[in-house]
């Protein structure tokens, strides 16, 4: 007996523009409402009649696993959103495909082995200690976590991946990246896109922003070329990466890899850090519990944490995972179907644009009781074993899973540990921090906390 294959229900929307404005102004809320009202596989229609684009969205854990892993060969990064992102930030590991991707991955993979990443723990601790020192010396005791953690994460990326001080780069990245992401998303949803070569105000602004980012990456690469391969930072290793099968990265590939790691390498960690501390500030009993764990492992002195300490910090690791569940840095992941597929009993036609959404799946009531509630206990080994594998996938999954996920966890857990050893955090906001999505999750408000030195 075979199950009937259904067509995806069309999400109710504006009769003229369909879901286009909803997806531009409130994509996360739009996806959540679509799952609630129409089910785990739905179809959005964006744009006016005759120019509409169809987007299929898959919200179940089982469906996400099929798209990203089980049927990964059929769901490629060919969709319009990745094409626009590729044009904005280059054809690095995040956006490349086929042999280009495989060649890049083979050249870069040795730089992200667990042994090499574990060796960066001391640098994470050093940046955490430096930030703690700045907080002690500043006037006032109020910290805005979103901005501070973006700066902190970028400083860790600079020290670990590029062997350089990224303080001067912070303003460039924060000024250029969000509008470039918004520009790419808007073009991806727009039914009519003027060629990028046309001198429209939006195109000219995007070109200037891209030029600033490219110049920053070229400066980083130039600073590492004279190292002779002796330095252990990622930029130096990329410059000198070579193997018999793949040769080495050319100038454009180097720039694109540096840019991808600059962008992805700090945004994932910054989001986890900011929201882990924000959630702990809002839940003082949990904060005290985690601080007791940190004190038991690191003590009250200046001992530098190591990667091995992560295993002795299970509750803090659960807090970080829960923060990533509630606030995944990549809330939406896009693909395009090569051939017809069936996901959760719903037909996905060949050529369809498809998205899966960690934001929605991480809040799906089929996998998470009271999904909006902060509860690190969801990530005990027993609880994790009782859920589908893709109920939690902040780093994507399948053959295109994030290559830097172990580094991000190391930075997040040890970074929070160093700050919790030195400070107690008290929430000063009335409620949750509002967020929105462009390509990555972005806070739309502030997360102010009062920081008080401990001991």
N, C-alpha and C positions, 0 to 999 in steps of 0.2 A: 504494500500500500504506500503510495507516494503522497507527500504533503503538497498542497496547492501553493504555487508560487504567486505571490501578490505583487501588485504595483505599489510603489511608495506613495503614501498619502501626501497631497500637496498642502503645504502650510497656508492657512488663511492669511491674506495680506491685502495691501492696497490694490484696488483693481487697475490702477494705471501703472504704478512702478513696482508692483509686486512687493517682495521683501527687501528690495535694495536699500531703502532708507533705514529699515530696522537693522539690517546687517552692518550698516556703516555706523549707526549711532549707538546701538546697544546689542552687539553680537552675542555676548554671553547670556544676557537675559532672554534674547530671542531664541537661542538654542535650548535653554532650559524650558521655556514655555512650549516649544515645539515638541520636546520629549514628553512633557506632561500631558499635552493635549492630543498628540497624534501617534506617539509610540517611539520605538527605538530606531526605526529607519524612516526618514521623512525626506520630502523633496521641497526645496525652496525654489521659487521663480523670481529672479531679480532683473528688473528693467522693464521698459514699456513693451506693449504688444508688438511682435515682429522682431524685437531685438533682445528678447529675454534669454538669460542664461539659466540653466537648471543646475542646481547643486544638491546632491544627495548627501544627507548627514546620517552617520551611524553612531549611536550612543551606547549600545550595550558593550560590556566587556568582551563577550564572545565575538561580537561583530568587529570590534577594534582589533582583536587578535587575528581575525581572518584578513582584514585589510593590511595590517602592518607585518604580519608574520606568515600565517598559513597560506595566503594567496598573494604574498608580497610581489611576486613576479608580474601579477596582473594589475597591480596598483602602483603606478609610477609617479615620479615627481614631474609630470608633464603638464600639470594644470596651469591655468592662467596666473594664479597667485605666485607660484614658484618662478614662472617666467619673469614676472615683474620684479620679484625679489632678486632673481639672478641678474637682471639688468641694473639693479640698484647697488648690490653689494658683491657682485662677482660670482664666479662659478667654482666656489670652494666646496668643501666636504658637505656642507649643509644643502647645497643646491645642485651639485653635479650628478651625473647619472652614468650608467653603463661602464665602459672601459675607463673613461675619465675618472669616475668615482673610484673604481676598483684600484686603479693605479695610484691615485692620491691616498687612498686608505692604506695601501701596502707601504707607502713611503712614510706615512704619519703614524701608523699603529705602534711601531717600536717606541715612540715617544710617550705613549700612554700606558705602558705596562704597569701592573700593580706595584712592582718593586720600585720603578722609577717614580711613580706618583707618591708612594709612601715616603720617599726621600724628601718631599716638599713640606712635610709637616712642620719642620723648624721654621721655614719661611712664613707659613701661615701664622705660627705663634708669634714671630717677630713683628709682623704687621699688626696683630691683635694687641700686643704689648704697646706698640707705638700709638695706636688709636686710644687705648686706655690712658696712656700718659697725656695725650692731648685733652681728653675729657677732664682729667684732674686739674689741668692748668687753666682751662677756659673760665671766663666769667659766666656765672649762671650754671644751673644744673639741669636744663631742659635740652633734650636732643630730639631732632626730627629723624626718625629711623630710616625712612625711605632714602632720603638723600645721603645720609651718613653711610648706609650700607652699600649704596652704589659706589661711593667713593672708596670705601674699604675694600670691596670686591675688586674694583679696578686696580687698586694698589697691589692686591695679591696677584692678580693676573700679570701686572707689570713686572713684579719681582720674580714670579715663578716661570711665566711663559716667555717673557721678553727680556728679562735681566736688566730692567731699567726702571727708573722712577716715572710713574704714569700720572703724577699729580698734575702736570701741565696738560696732559691729554684728556683729563676728566671733562673740562669745559667743552672741548671739541666733540667728544663722544656724546655727552648729554645734550649738546645743542643740535647735533646733526642727526643722530640715530632715530629718535622718536618721529620727527617729521618725515624722514625718508621711509620709515615703516608705514606711516599713515598714507603717504603718497603712493606707495606700492599697493597697499590694500585698496585704496580708492580706485586706482586704475584697474585692479583685478576685478572689481565689482561693476565697473562702469561699462555700459553696453557700447559706448562710443569712446575710443581712446585716441586723441591726437597723437601722431608719431612723436617720439621723444625728441626728434630733431627739430620739431617746430618750436619757435621761440615764444611759447606761451609763458605767462608768469610762473605757473606751477613747474613747467619743465626747466625753466632757467634756474629757479630756486633749487630744485632737486639736483641739477647739474653742479651748482656751487657747493651744496652740502656734500655730494659724493666726492667732489674734488678735494674738499678738506679732509675727508676720511682717508682717501687714497694717499694724500700727501703725508698724513700721519703714519700710515703703514710703510710707505717708502722710507720715511725717516728712521723708523724702527729697524727695517731691514738693513739700511746703509750702516747703522751703528753696529750691527752684528757681523757684517761681512769681514771685518778685519780680525775676527776672533780666531781664525785658523781651526775652528772645530773644537777648541778646547773648552769653551763654555758649555754649561749644562742646561741653559735655558732653551725653551722651545724654538725661539726665533733663530738662534745660532744653529741648533740641530736641523731645523728646516733648511736653512741656507746650505748646509753641508750634507743634507740627506741624499743618499744615492744607493742604488743597488743595481746588480747586473741586468735584471729584467726590465726595470722601469727607468733607469737613468736618474735624472734629478729634476727638480721643479724649475720651470723657467721663471722669468721675472714676473709675468702676470700671475702665474700660479702661486708664487711666493706671496705676492701682495694679497691675493684672494684668500689664501689660507690664514695669513696673519689677521686679516680683517674678520674672517669668520670666528677665529678664536678670540679676538678682541671683543667682538659682539657677544657671541654665545658664552664665552668663558667667564664673563663677568655678570651678565644678566641673570642667568640661572642661579648663581650663588647669591647675588644681591637680593633677589626676591626671597630665597629661602631664609637668609639671615634676617632681613627686615621683618618678615612675618612671623618667624619663630620667636624673635624677641618681643614683637608686638603682642602675640598671643600669650606669651609667658607673663608679660606685664599686665594683661587683662585677667590672668588666672594666677593670683599670688600663691595659692596652695601648691599648684604644680611647679611654679618657679622655685619655691623653697625645696620641694622634693628633688628637683634637678640640681639645685645648688648643693644639696647634701651629697649627691652622687659625685658632682664635680670636685667638691672639697675632699672627698674620700680618695679620689684618684690623683688629683693634682696637688692637693694640700693647699695651704694658704700662702705659700711663698712664691718664688719666681721659677719654679721648675718648668722647663720647656716641654710641652706635651709632644708625644710621638704618635705615629700612625697606630702603634700597638695599643695606645690608650683608647682608641675608638671602641674596641671590644669590651672595655671596662666601663663604657658609658652607654649602656643599652637604653636607659630612659631618655637621655638627651637625643639619641639617635631616633627614638620613636617620636619625640617632639618635632624634630626636623622633618621626618617623613609625613607627619600629620600636617605640618605647615605646607609642605609640597602638595599634599592632597587638596587642601582647601585653596591654595594659591599656586597652581602650577604655572611655571614661567612660560611654558608653551601651551596655552589653553586650547589651541586648535591646530590640527595637523592635516594638511591637504594632500590629496592624491588624484590621479585620473585613471579610470578603468580602461585597460587595453581591450579586453573582450568582455562579453556578457558574464555576469557573476550573480550568485544568489547569496545574500547575507541576511541571516535571521528570517529566512522564508520570503524575502523581498528581492525582486529582480533589480539589479543594477545594470543598466545597458552599457554596451561598449561606448567609449568616448565620454562617459559621464564624469563630471567633476565630483569628487567625493571628499568629505571631511570626517575625521573622527575628532572627538573633543575630550581631552583629559578633564577639562573643567566640568563638563556635564557628567561624564562617567564617574568621576571622583565624588559626585554628589548624588549619585543614582540610588534611590531608596531600596533597590533590589540587593544592593551590596553593602550599604551603609545605613545602620539605624540612626535616626536623627542626623541626617547627613551634614547639616549646617553646624553641628555642635563640635567644639574642640575636644578631642579625646585621644591622647597619645596611646592609650591602651588598645586601640584598634590595631597596633603594629607589634603586638607580641607574636612570637613565632607561631603559636597555636592559632591566633586570629588570622594571620596572614595565610596559613595553610588551609583555612576554611573558605577562602575567597577565590574566585577566578583569577588567573594570572594577570589579566589586563584590567582588573578593577582599579588598579593603581599603576599608571605608566607616565610619570612626569618626564622621563627621558626618552619617550617614544618606545619603539620596540622593533623586534625582527632584525633583519640584516642592516637596517638604517638606524638602529638605536644610537643614541648619543655616545660618541667615543670618549667624551670627558666626564662620564657620570661618576666614576670613582673619585676623580679629582674634585668635582663639585661637592660630593658628600664629605670628603676629607676637609675641604675648606669650610663647609657649613658647620659640621659638628665641632671641629676644633676651634673655629672662629667664635662660635657661640660659647664654647666652654671657657675660653680665655676671658671673655667679657663678663660671663656670669661669675667667674672666680673673683673678679675685682669689683663688680657693681651689682646693686639691686635695682630693678626697673619697676616704675609705677606708671600706669597708664594715665594719660591726661586727656584722652579723647572720649567722646560720648558715643560709643558704638564702634562698629567695624569701619575700617578704611575702605572707601569706595574704590573699585578698580574697573578698568576697561581693557579691551584687547585691540591691539593693532596687529603686529606679527607676534609680539610678546605681551605678557601681562604688564600693565602699567597702572600704578596707583593714580587715582584722580583726586586724592586728598592727601593729608599729612598724617603721620603717625608719631605724634609728640609723646615723649615719655620723660619722666623725671628720673635721673640717674643719681644714685647715692653710693659713694664708695663704701665697700664692706671692710670691716676690720681695721 
